[in-house]
Amino acid sequence: MIIRPRRLRSTPAMRRLVAENRTHPSQLILPMFVREGLSEAVPISSMPGVQQHSLDSMRRAIAGAAELGVGGVMLFGVPERKDAEGSGAIDPNGILNVATRAAVAEAGDALVVQTDLCLDEFTDHGHCGVLRERTHPVTGATELTVDNDASLERYREMGVAQAEAGSQLLGLSGMMDGQVAAVRDALDAAGHTDTPLLGYAAKYASAFYGPFREAVQSSLEGDRRAYQQNPANRREGIREVELDIDEGADIVMVKPAMSFLDVLADAAAISSVPVWAYQVSGEYAMIEAAAAHGWIDRRRAIEESVLSIQRAGADAVLTYYATELAEWLRR
């Protein structure tokens, strides 16, 4: 035999030398949950090792992430009080905006402080937008549905509030049609022309969000399949990516990551802007559960899972393993 691919797999040094993809701490973004009223961090039972942070514990975690060279943090607020309109999301003294100011002050320019722009953490019904009554087109029954355009008005207000709190990147995760264009217009009108937008472009109605609901103490009634994407659809993901780019997204997202690597690869192939992916709570919880039973090698599984997301085309990965993985990489 003349062709022997194994020649390039012979030693650890050789394998490192010819590796096609590598993970660097700057490509990792740490999602963080900041809960109003806490004096210390509280563990999240379905996500071992992940916490709801107090403002003080958040500051310490951000300082640690910055020391390790992590690229950014994505903040989610967990308020004490909720209402139908998600009013806490636009309150300058609401937990997410307060946490943003504290995070920016702590981080300086060491990493990018990002904020989740969605109403679901702040509404008493747990949906990502404002509800309205409608008549069901088939049964004729009166039901509640998410009003897309009314929700966009709230998103516009949220975008300005988060930018004024100092957020360096707004993560538009609500999956309302036209959300990128609406928030971009509001930011520009308020003078925040330099604030970039991360469009959660291909976000699917996934079963892997379960532990996240505990993390944000979600009040969700029903499901989000009327506005998040159908997991059966691949081409639709690319359509959403193209729409977000056309509306002015500076970065686009595929979420979840591991169940939708095909969509991620498609997005990376056509996108003119950076493409990120979110290794979501259920993916994290599965690795932790299997490792706790001794069924998999935890460290190898974590490294392989993130590398596979990068191999599919992600320029950066939101992962709850960001700081731990960064520590391993530094060693």
C-alpha positions in Angstrom: 0.0 0.0 0.0 1.2 3.5 -0.9 -1.6 5.5 0.7 -1.6 5.0 4.5 -3.6 7.7 6.3 -2.5 6.2 9.6 0.9 7.8 9.2 -0.6 11.1 10.3 -2.1 9.5 13.4 1.0 7.8 14.8 1.8 10.0 17.8 0.2 12.7 19.9 2.5 15.3 18.5 1.7 14.3 14.9 -2.1 14.3 15.6 -1.8 17.8 17.0 0.2 19.0 14.1 -2.3 17.9 11.4 -5.5 18.7 13.4 -8.1 20.5 11.2 -9.9 22.1 14.1 -8.8 23.4 17.5 -10.7 24.9 20.4 -9.4 28.2 21.9 -10.9 29.8 25.0 -11.7 32.9 23.0 -14.2 30.9 21.0 -16.2 30.0 24.1 -19.1 31.9 25.7 -20.4 31.1 29.1 -24.2 31.4 29.7 -24.9 32.7 33.2 -28.1 33.0 35.2 -28.4 35.9 37.6 -31.3 35.7 40.1 -32.8 38.7 41.8 -32.6 38.7 45.6 -29.9 36.1 46.1 -27.1 36.7 48.6 -25.1 33.7 47.3 -25.2 31.3 44.4 -27.8 28.5 44.3 -27.2 25.1 42.5 -29.4 24.1 39.6 -30.4 20.5 40.3 -30.8 19.4 36.7 -27.5 21.0 35.7 -24.8 19.8 38.1 -22.1 22.3 38.4 -24.2 25.2 37.1 -25.7 27.9 39.4 -28.1 30.7 39.7 -25.8 33.6 40.6 -26.1 36.4 43.0 -24.5 39.7 41.8 -21.4 39.0 43.9 -21.0 35.4 42.7 -21.6 36.6 39.1 -18.7 39.1 39.4 -16.4 36.4 40.7 -17.4 34.0 37.9 -16.8 36.7 35.3 -13.4 37.5 36.8 -12.5 33.8 36.6 -13.7 33.5 33.0 -11.7 36.6 32.0 -8.6 35.3 33.6 -8.9 32.1 31.5 -9.4 34.0 28.3 -13.0 33.0 27.7 -14.5 35.1 24.9 -17.7 36.2 26.5 -20.6 35.7 28.9 -24.3 35.6 28.0 -26.5 36.9 30.9 -30.0 35.7 31.7 -32.0 37.4 34.3 -34.3 35.6 36.8 -36.6 38.2 38.4 -38.5 37.9 41.7 -41.7 39.2 40.1 -43.3 38.6 36.7 -46.3 39.9 34.8 -48.1 39.3 31.5 -46.1 42.0 29.7 -42.6 41.2 31.0 -42.2 44.7 32.4 -39.1 43.8 34.4 -37.2 43.3 31.1 -37.3 47.0 30.3 -36.9 48.3 33.9 -33.5 49.9 34.3 -33.5 48.5 37.8 -34.6 45.1 36.7 -32.2 42.2 37.5 -30.9 41.7 34.0 -30.0 45.4 33.4 -28.6 45.7 36.9 -26.5 42.6 36.3 -25.3 43.9 33.0 -23.9 47.1 34.5 -22.2 45.1 37.2 -20.8 42.6 34.7 -19.4 45.3 32.4 -17.8 47.0 35.3 -16.2 43.8 36.4 -15.1 42.6 32.9 -13.8 45.8 31.4 -12.5 44.9 27.9 -11.4 41.4 28.9 -14.4 39.7 27.5 -17.7 40.5 25.7 -20.7 41.0 28.0 -23.8 39.7 26.2 -27.5 39.8 27.2 -30.4 37.6 26.3 -33.1 39.7 24.7 -36.3 37.7 25.2 -39.4 38.1 27.4 -39.8 34.5 28.6 -37.8 34.9 31.8 -40.0 38.0 32.7 -43.5 36.9 31.8 -45.9 35.1 34.1 -47.0 32.9 31.3 -43.5 32.0 30.2 -43.8 32.8 26.5 -41.3 34.8 24.6 -43.8 37.5 23.7 -47.0 39.3 24.5 -50.2 37.2 24.4 -53.5 38.1 22.7 -56.8 36.3 22.2 -57.7 34.9 18.9 -60.3 32.6 17.4 -59.0 29.2 16.4 -59.3 28.9 12.6 -60.6 25.3 12.8 -62.4 24.8 16.1 -63.7 28.4 16.5 -62.6 28.3 20.1 -61.1 31.3 21.8 -57.4 30.8 22.6 -54.3 32.8 23.6 -51.5 33.1 21.1 -48.2 35.1 21.0 -48.7 38.4 19.1 -45.7 38.8 16.9 -45.9 42.5 16.2 -46.8 43.6 19.7 -43.9 41.5 21.0 -41.6 43.4 18.6 -42.5 46.6 20.3 -41.4 45.2 23.6 -38.2 43.9 22.0 -37.4 47.4 20.8 -37.7 48.7 24.3 -35.6 45.9 25.7 -32.9 46.5 23.1 -32.5 50.1 24.1 -32.7 49.3 27.8 -30.0 46.7 27.5 -27.7 48.9 25.3 -28.1 51.7 27.9 -27.1 49.3 30.6 -23.9 48.6 28.7 -24.5 45.3 27.0 -21.9 44.8 24.3 -24.0 42.3 22.2 -27.7 41.7 22.3 -28.8 38.1 21.8 -32.2 38.1 20.1 -33.6 34.7 21.1 -37.4 35.2 20.9 -38.0 33.9 17.3 -40.4 36.6 16.4 -40.5 37.4 12.7 -38.7 40.7 12.0 -37.1 40.9 15.4 -33.6 41.8 14.1 -34.9 44.6 11.9 -37.1 46.0 14.7 -34.3 46.0 17.4 -31.7 47.4 14.9 -34.1 50.3 14.1 -34.7 51.0 17.7 -31.1 51.0 18.6 -30.1 53.2 15.7 -32.9 55.7 16.6 -31.6 55.9 20.2 -28.0 56.5 19.1 -26.7 52.9 19.8 -25.5 52.4 16.2 -22.4 50.5 17.4 -24.2 47.9 19.5 -24.1 44.6 17.6 -26.9 42.0 17.3 -26.7 38.2 17.6 -29.7 36.8 15.8 -30.9 33.4 17.1 -31.8 32.6 13.5 -32.3 28.8 13.4 -33.8 28.1 16.9 -35.7 24.9 17.1 -38.6 23.8 19.4 -36.4 21.3 21.0 -36.8 18.7 23.9 -33.3 19.6 25.0 -34.3 22.9 26.7 -35.8 21.2 29.8 -33.1 22.0 32.4 -33.0 25.6 31.2 -36.6 26.0 32.4 -35.5 25.2 35.9 -32.5 27.6 35.6 -34.7 30.6 34.7 -37.7 29.4 36.8 -39.9 29.4 33.8 -43.6 29.9 34.1 -44.3 28.4 30.6 -47.8 27.3 29.9 -48.1 25.2 26.7 -45.2 25.1 24.3 -43.4 27.3 21.8 -43.9 25.3 18.6 -45.9 28.1 17.0 -42.9 30.3 16.8 -39.8 28.2 17.3 -38.8 26.0 14.4 -40.0 22.5 13.6 -37.1 20.0 14.2 -38.2 18.2 11.0 -37.2 21.2 8.8 -33.6 21.7 7.5 -34.2 24.2 4.7 -36.3 26.4 6.9 -33.2 26.9 9.1 -31.3 28.5 6.2 -34.2 30.7 5.3 -34.2 32.1 8.8 -30.4 32.6 8.7 -30.7 34.5 5.4 -33.6 36.6 6.8 -31.6 37.6 9.9 -28.6 38.6 7.9 -30.7 40.6 5.5 -32.3 42.4 8.5 -28.9 43.4 9.9 -27.7 40.6 12.2 -24.0 40.9 12.9 -23.8 37.3 14.0 -26.3 34.4 13.6 -27.0 31.4 15.9 -28.1 27.8 15.5 -29.7 26.4 18.6 -29.5 23.6 19.8 -26.1 22.6 18.5 -25.6 18.9 18.6 -29.1 17.8 17.3 -28.8 20.3 14.4 -25.2 20.0 13.1 -26.5 19.6 9.6 -28.3 23.0 9.9 -25.1 24.5 11.4 -23.0 23.2 8.5 -25.6 24.7 6.1 -25.5 28.0 7.8 -21.7 28.2 7.9 -21.6 27.4 4.2 -23.8 30.4 3.2 -23.3 33.0 5.9 -21.5 36.2 5.3 -21.3 36.9 9.1 -20.0 34.8 12.0 -22.0 31.7 12.9 -22.3 30.6 16.5 -24.1 27.6 18.1 -25.5 26.9 21.6 -24.7 23.7 23.4 -28.0 23.8 25.4 -28.9 22.7 28.9 -30.2 19.3 27.9 -27.0 18.5 26.1 -25.0 19.5 29.2 -27.3 17.5 31.5 -26.9 14.3 29.3 -23.2 14.4 29.5 -23.2 15.0 33.2 -25.7 12.2 33.9 -23.8 9.6 31.7 -20.5 10.6 33.3 -21.9 10.4 36.8 -22.8 6.8 36.0 -19.4 6.0 34.7 -20.8 5.3 31.2 -18.5 7.8 29.4 -15.2 9.6 30.0 -16.5 13.0 31.0 -13.5 15.1 29.9 -13.2 13.4 26.5 -17.0 13.7 26.0 -16.9 17.4 26.8 -14.0 18.1 24.5 -15.4 16.0 21.7 -18.8 17.5 21.9 -17.5 21.1 21.6 -15.1 20.2 18.9 -17.8 18.5 16.8 -19.8 21.8 17.0 -16.8 23.7 15.7 -16.1 21.1 13.0 -19.7 21.6 11.7 -18.9 25.3 11.3 -19.4 27.2 14.5 -17.0 30.1 14.9 -17.9 30.3 18.6 -19.9 28.1 21.0 -22.1 29.0 23.9 -21.5 26.2 26.5 -21.8 25.8 30.2 -18.4 24.1 30.0 -16.7 27.3 28.9 -14.5 28.0 31.9 -13.8 24.4 32.7 -12.7 23.7 29.1 -10.7 26.9 29.0 -8.9 25.8 32.2 -8.0 22.5 30.5 -6.8 24.2 27.4 -4.6 26.6 29.4 -2.9 23.6 31.1 
